[in-house]
Amino acid sequence: MRPDTDELFDELAQLDLTLNAIAAQPGSADLPLQQSLQRHVRCLRIFLDIDAAQVLHDLSDAAQRVLETRDAATCAAAMRDLARMRALLDAMFRRQAAQASAA
């Protein structure tokens, strides 16, 4: 059974909270945040087509780089990647939800 649209957006909102916390603590290597990120990734995969799954993977990589890097230039690049992937993933989820509700 596939989760419904409300569950998708609830999980996406939880992911956003985690990503906000990650963005606020660059270079912290915070293990609970890393675990929370991976939990969201596992939960969200069931909603995704192949393109969105790749974006989610890229978003997770960028978030990990933000948490792990202590170099300012690398962190700035990871933060830009993270922002871009967040916007893209949100748009992809909204498109999928609209298609699912239209079907």
C-alpha positions, 0 to 999 in steps of 0.5 A: 500500500502506497502512502497518501499525499498527506503522508508524503507532505508530512514526511517532507515537512519533517525532512525540511525541519531536519535540513534546517537544523543541518543548515544551522550547524555546518561542520558539526558532524552531528550524529543524531541529525545524520541519523534523522536525515537517513530515516527521512530518506528511507521513508520518502523513497516509497513515494518517488519515481526514479528521477526524484529518487536521484534528487533525494540522493543528491540532497542527502549527499549535500546535507552530509557535506554540510554536516561534515565539512569545516572548510568555508568554501566547501561548506558554501558550495554544499549549502548552495547544492542543498538549497537547489536540491531542496527546491527541486525535490519540493517541485517534484513532490508537488508535481507527483501529488498533483498527478496522483490526485488527478488520476 
